[in-house]
Amino acid sequence: MGIGCEERAMACCEKQSCYYRIKTFTRQVWHGYRRWKMLNRQCRQLLEMENYLLKDIGISRADAIRFSRQRDSLWTCIVKSMQNRLD
């Protein structure tokens, strides 16, 4: 006895659903990684700035160091990216 049309359609939908979830998860991880890279680059640039430039934007060297230490870890960025996509 062969598989009926409804059973084939359900099997196809299940595969698409699984594919969609994997694709969505991969996209969320990628966005989290990109956010982490961007934050790391910005922190590095902030730390490389001269004191007079930091003063121009209204922060001190100590503030720049504190901001760079407070940045999120890679996994925190990924989780935040996933939460933002679900909301």
NORFENGI-V728853 format. One record per backbone hydrogen bond with DSSP energy under -0.5 kcal/mol. CO is the residue of the C=O (numbers start at 0). NH is the residue of the N-H. Records with the same first field share a line. If there is no record, write none. Layout:
CO = NH  NH
This chain:
3 = 7
4 = 8
5 = 9
6 = 10
7 = 11
8 = 12
9 = 13
10 = 14
11 = 15
12 = 16
13 = 17
14 = 18
15 = 19
16 = 20
17 = 21
18 = 22
19 = 23
20 = 24
21 = 25
22 = 26
23 = 27
24 = 28
25 = 29
26 = 30
27 = 31
28 = 32
29 = 33
30 = 34
31 = 35
32 = 36
33 = 37
34 = 38
35 = 39
36 = 40
37 = 41
38 = 42
39 = 43
40 = 44
41 = 45
42 = 46
43 = 47
44 = 48
45 = 48
49 = 53
50 = 54
51 = 55
52 = 56
53 = 58
54 = 57
59 = 63
60 = 64
61 = 65
62 = 66
63 = 67
64 = 68
65 = 69
67 = 70
72 = 76
73 = 77
74 = 78
75 = 79
76 = 80
77 = 81
78 = 82
79 = 83
80 = 84
81 = 85
82 = 86
